[in-house]
């Protein structure tokens, strides 16, 4: 399932980042978001707005189109 399909506040595990651009994947990697990382969807703003995810105590805002490229599985 995609990150945007999860419920707000639920913890999920990132399983695939291969469909997003290399630059975004590298930026997320620098911030600690790699395959196998546990993340939590904090906010998803309406009308295609950005999503806020939390991992390891830090909150990161990403574009909705990039959140659609992150494949996750429920814990």
Secondary structure, 3 states (H helix, E strand, C coil): CEHHHCCCCCEEEEEECCCCCHHHHHHHHHCCCCCCCEEEEEEECCCCCCEEEEECCEEEEECHHHHCCCEEEEC
